Every structure is written in structure tokens, then in C-alpha cells.
């Protein structure tokens, strides 16, 4: 976990109010951006509420869709039409409902048969967008990276005990065998190349793992995310209850 001075924790009463707070936060950052603005998206039920909110008034009308580029922090290696696809979730909840240019949507190509090749292809797309083959700390790839938190401490598709946790050269990696579906995930160096990393965590089931994350439990993949910028935790009261009780 990042140094405490780099961690901002905000708590809202419920998931909908978390989504409203994050939508306002993201809107302000995007409007303030001088040039293009790049976001790495997370799957999951809590981010889905945020995406749906961004597709509604007043965000739909105010958001600078033309300069924002959308990438995916991880993806299941399934067709984009599959209910398990993060792309499908984000497209249905937000991207299909707002005036975003098609070239600003950067989904993982999952229509082939080789997830390793798909990961390499997505890495090249990231490098083209970044304009270099090496990440520079002073010039983050992403403005905002959204992350979730699994009850086992995973984030993106960085699962406990998997080889990808030690990957420092590849920007994108296939994760095979950790879950029933093969995953494509950004690696730590790419996730960390972000001005802001925002964990969106809601629900009482996340209370204990949040406490372990706050304590920096080294067994948790999420505890090793140390961005070049700042970390935000956007929580609801149910998730934060135990965390606040231990203060």
C-alpha cells in the first residue's frame, strides 16, 4: 500500500452516493485536462453504477467525451457479446449511450483464439497511445485508473499466487488457470503509471479485506499497487464500517 500521505479515503452512505461523488470527481478532472484525458476502467457492480450515472444528465451533457480515451484494466477472454465481458458491461451502461468517438474506445481484442497474442496486441495499443515503449514516471500513461477489490485481495486480474504478480516487463499479460475464464490484465507497472488510482469498494463483505489492505498485508495483490500519483479509496459506509471502528 502507498504511503499514508498518498492515500485519500472518502466514505459515502451507499453505493449510489459513492457513484455520484466519483462521477463529480472524474468530471472535474476531465474538464480541467488541457489535452486528451485517459481512463483505465474496472469491471464489477460498483463501477457499473458509476458508468450508468455518467450516461445520464447532467454528466452526459457536461462530460468532454471527445477528448477522453477509455481503456480496460482487465478483461475476460470471451466475446464482447458475452455477459461476462467487461467491455459489454461498460458499453451497455455508458459507452453506447453517450457521444464518445469510436476511436476513443480501446477494448481488448477477444475474438481470436490466442489470449497471449491478444495481450501483446493490447500492449502495443497502449504503447501507441502513450507514444513510447518505456513508461516514464513524470509522464503517467493514465490520468485515472479505476480498480475494484476482491474478497481475496485481488484487483484487476492480479490474483494471489499467480505469476503475473512478478511481471515487470510486459505491460499486459494473459492470466490462464486462475479462474474458469482466461483473463487479460494490465500489469503492476502499467496500473501504477497513473496520476490517480481510485479503488471503488462497497458492501459489508469487503470490511475485513479493506482492513487487511489498509494494514498493507503483503499477501494481497491489491496491497502492492503503488502508483506514481495518488490513491483514492471511495467507499460506502457498509464497506468502511470495520475500518473506521479500528481507528
Beta strands, then each sheet from edge to edge (+ up, - down):
strand 1: 7-12
strand 2: 37-41
strand 3: 68-72
strand 4: 74-76
strand 5: 142-147
strand 6: 172-175
strand 7: 183-186
strand 8: 194-201
strand 9: 230-236
sheet 1: 1+ 9+ 8+ 5+ 2+ 3+
sheet 2: 4+ 7- 6+
end
